[in-house]
Amino acid sequence: MRIGIAGITGRVGRLLVEEVQAAGATVAGGITRTPEQAVGLAADIPLFKTMSALAEECDVVIDFTHADTVVSSAKSLVGTGVAWVLGTTGLSALQTKMLHEASGYMTVVHAANFSPGVTLVQRLALMMGRALPAESYDAEIVEMHHRQKVDAPSGTALAIGQAVALGRDVALEDVRESGRDGLAGPRKPGAIGFAALRGGQIVGEHDVLFTSADEQITLSHRAFDRRIFATGAVRAALWTQGREVGLYGMEDVLGLPPL
């Protein structure tokens, strides 16, 4: 299988190169906004200037770039027969719409986090959101990342919150609470709260807490190495081979039954 990597010179991009090779697949090439940082990449890995050029050389593209590129990438990949494994978060309504439209013509796997552990936490969060009444169990999501991270809450935290909201049959944007400070007032009934911590070089930590007057249940996930994201993305890329067109997630890749 020939795998292209968008964002090949980034921290995850370099790990993707190693994981693709470890899986016995071929690194067909990559694209990057910073070609000057390609030092250390194997000389036989070609760099391309556009997604269209990369698509001509591969069977699937793994994309860990930026939300700003989603629309143009979708337009470049539709009709090429190439699958798209997308790890970009923070998509706008337009970008999400384009992603869904593209999945009508190609195989797309989109996930906020490609870690199998996080995928299972999301599934459990949905189940708990469904089973534990919102009027009795307060849901809070606490995440911590390295000091360089620019967005908050993290895409993974929001995906977990979305899972809780789905379990409760509500829209996350209607019940989300973030960044409490000062005289914020009492907690709103049914709210899903978020707290974002930053410091050091922590790869990623997420805790989901359901707290009632009588008990507390906590789901926790700790990522020790970014390699877990690369390993999961390569697993998803290999999984796309022979799949029908459509929009999939890591739950599909892991073979989890639908709820």
C-alpha positions in Angstrom: 0.0 0.0 0.0 1.3 3.5 -0.9 0.7 6.0 1.8 1.2 9.8 1.4 1.6 12.1 4.4 0.4 15.6 4.6 2.4 17.5 7.1 5.3 15.1 6.8 7.9 17.3 8.5 5.8 17.9 11.7 6.3 16.0 14.9 3.6 13.5 14.1 4.5 13.5 10.4 8.0 12.1 11.1 6.5 9.4 13.4 4.1 8.5 10.6 7.0 7.9 8.3 8.5 5.4 10.8 5.1 3.7 11.4 4.3 3.4 7.7 7.6 1.7 7.1 7.2 -0.5 10.2 3.8 -1.7 8.9 5.4 -2.8 5.7 3.8 -0.1 3.5 5.4 2.4 1.3 5.9 6.1 2.1 4.8 7.5 -1.3 5.8 11.0 -0.4 4.6 14.0 1.5 3.7 17.7 1.4 4.8 20.3 3.9 4.6 24.0 4.5 8.2 24.0 5.8 10.4 22.1 3.3 13.5 23.5 5.0 12.7 21.2 7.9 12.9 18.1 5.8 16.4 17.4 7.1 16.5 13.8 8.4 13.9 12.5 6.0 15.1 9.7 3.8 16.4 11.0 0.4 14.0 8.6 -1.5 10.9 10.2 0.0 9.7 12.8 -2.5 8.1 16.1 -1.4 5.2 17.5 -3.4 3.9 21.0 -3.5 0.2 20.2 -3.8 -2.2 17.6 -2.5 -3.2 16.8 -6.1 0.4 15.9 -7.0 0.7 13.7 -3.9 -2.6 11.9 -4.7 -1.2 10.8 -8.0 1.4 8.7 -6.2 -0.5 7.0 -3.4 -3.5 4.9 -2.4 -4.3 6.8 0.8 -3.3 10.2 2.3 -2.8 10.6 6.1 -3.4 14.3 6.9 -2.3 15.9 10.1 -2.2 19.5 8.9 -4.6 22.3 9.7 -8.3 23.0 9.4 -7.6 25.7 6.9 -6.5 23.1 4.3 -9.6 20.8 4.6 -11.7 22.4 1.9 -8.8 22.6 -0.7 -7.7 19.1 0.2 -11.2 17.7 -0.2 -11.5 19.3 -3.6 -8.1 17.9 -4.7 -8.8 14.3 -3.5 -12.4 13.8 -4.7 -12.3 11.7 -7.9 -8.8 10.5 -7.5 -9.7 7.1 -6.0 -7.5 7.9 -3.0 -8.7 7.4 0.6 -8.3 10.2 3.2 -7.3 9.7 6.8 -7.8 13.0 8.5 -6.7 13.9 12.0 -7.5 17.6 11.9 -9.8 19.1 14.5 -11.5 22.4 15.0 -13.4 22.3 11.7 -15.8 25.1 10.9 -19.4 24.4 9.6 -18.2 24.9 6.0 -15.2 22.6 6.5 -17.4 19.9 8.1 -19.9 20.2 5.3 -17.1 19.8 2.7 -15.8 16.7 4.6 -19.3 15.1 4.5 -19.7 15.9 0.8 -16.3 14.5 0.0 -17.2 11.2 1.8 -20.0 10.7 -0.7 -17.3 10.1 -3.4 -14.3 8.7 -1.4 -13.4 6.7 1.7 -12.7 9.1 4.6 -11.6 8.3 8.1 -11.9 11.3 10.4 -11.0 11.3 14.1 -10.0 13.9 16.7 -7.6 11.3 18.1 -6.4 8.1 16.6 -5.5 6.5 19.9 -7.4 3.3 20.5 -7.7 4.1 24.2 -9.2 7.5 23.5 -11.7 5.9 21.1 -12.8 3.6 23.8 -13.1 6.5 26.3 -15.4 8.3 23.8 -17.5 5.2 23.5 -17.7 4.8 27.3 -18.5 8.5 27.7 -21.4 8.1 25.3 -22.7 5.1 27.2 -22.4 6.9 30.5 -24.0 10.0 29.2 -27.0 7.9 28.1 -27.2 5.9 31.4 -26.6 8.6 34.0 -29.3 11.3 34.2 -28.0 14.8 33.5 -30.1 16.3 36.3 -28.3 14.0 38.8 -24.8 13.5 37.3 -22.7 16.6 36.5 -20.3 15.9 33.6 -16.9 17.6 33.6 -14.0 17.1 31.2 -10.5 18.1 32.3 -7.5 18.0 29.8 -3.9 18.9 30.0 -1.3 19.4 27.2 2.1 20.8 26.6 2.7 24.5 26.9 2.9 25.0 23.1 -0.7 23.9 22.4 -2.6 26.9 21.0 -6.3 25.7 21.1 -8.4 25.0 24.2 -10.3 22.9 25.0 -8.4 20.3 22.9 -10.1 18.6 20.0 -10.0 15.3 21.9 -11.8 16.9 24.9 -14.4 18.4 22.6 -14.9 15.0 20.9 -15.4 13.4 24.3 -17.9 16.1 25.2 -19.7 15.5 22.0 -19.9 11.8 22.9 -21.5 12.7 26.3 -23.9 15.1 24.6 -24.8 12.5 22.1 -25.6 10.1 24.9 -27.8 12.7 26.5 -29.5 13.6 23.2 -28.5 17.2 23.4 -26.4 19.5 21.2 -23.0 20.2 22.8 -23.0 23.9 21.9 -26.2 24.3 23.9 -24.8 22.9 27.2 -21.1 23.5 27.0 -19.4 25.5 29.8 -15.7 26.5 29.5 -13.3 28.9 31.3 -15.2 29.6 34.5 -13.7 32.6 36.3 -14.7 35.0 39.0 -18.4 35.1 40.1 -19.5 32.6 37.5 -22.6 31.7 39.4 -23.8 28.2 40.2 -23.3 25.3 37.8 -26.1 25.1 35.2 -28.2 21.9 35.3 -27.2 19.6 32.5 -24.1 21.5 31.6 -21.0 19.7 30.2 -18.0 21.5 31.7 -14.5 21.8 30.3 -11.2 22.8 32.0 -8.0 23.1 30.0 -4.6 23.0 31.7 -1.2 23.7 30.0 2.3 23.0 31.1 5.6 21.3 30.3 5.7 18.8 27.5 2.7 16.7 28.4 1.5 14.8 25.3 -2.1 14.6 26.4 -4.2 13.8 29.4 -8.0 13.6 29.5 -10.3 12.9 32.5 -14.1 12.6 32.2 -15.9 12.9 35.5 -19.5 12.1 36.2 -20.4 13.4 39.7 -23.6 13.0 41.6 -24.5 13.8 45.2 -23.6 10.2 46.2 -20.8 9.0 43.9 -18.2 9.9 41.2 -17.1 7.9 38.2 -13.9 8.9 36.4 -12.6 7.9 33.0 -8.9 8.7 32.4 -6.6 8.5 29.5 -2.9 9.3 29.4 -0.8 9.5 26.3 2.9 8.9 27.0 4.1 9.3 23.4 2.8 10.9 20.2 3.7 7.7 18.4 0.3 6.3 19.5 -1.4 8.8 17.2 0.8 7.8 14.3 0.3 4.1 15.0 -3.5 4.5 15.0 -3.5 6.6 11.9 -1.5 4.1 10.0 -3.8 1.4 11.2 -6.7 3.4 9.8 -5.0 3.9 6.5 -4.4 0.2 6.1 -8.0 -0.4 7.1 -9.3 1.7 4.2 -8.1 -0.7 1.6 -11.1 -2.1 -0.2 -13.6 -0.1 1.8 -16.7 1.4 0.2 -16.9 5.2 0.0 -18.2 6.9 3.1 -17.3 8.7 6.3 -15.8 6.5 9.0 -14.3 6.9 12.5 -11.8 5.1 14.6 -14.7 3.1 16.1 -15.1 1.6 12.7 -11.4 0.9 12.4 -11.4 -0.9 15.8 -14.5 -2.9 14.8 -16.7 -1.7 17.6 -20.4 -2.5 17.2 -22.8 0.4 16.6 -24.8 1.6 19.7 
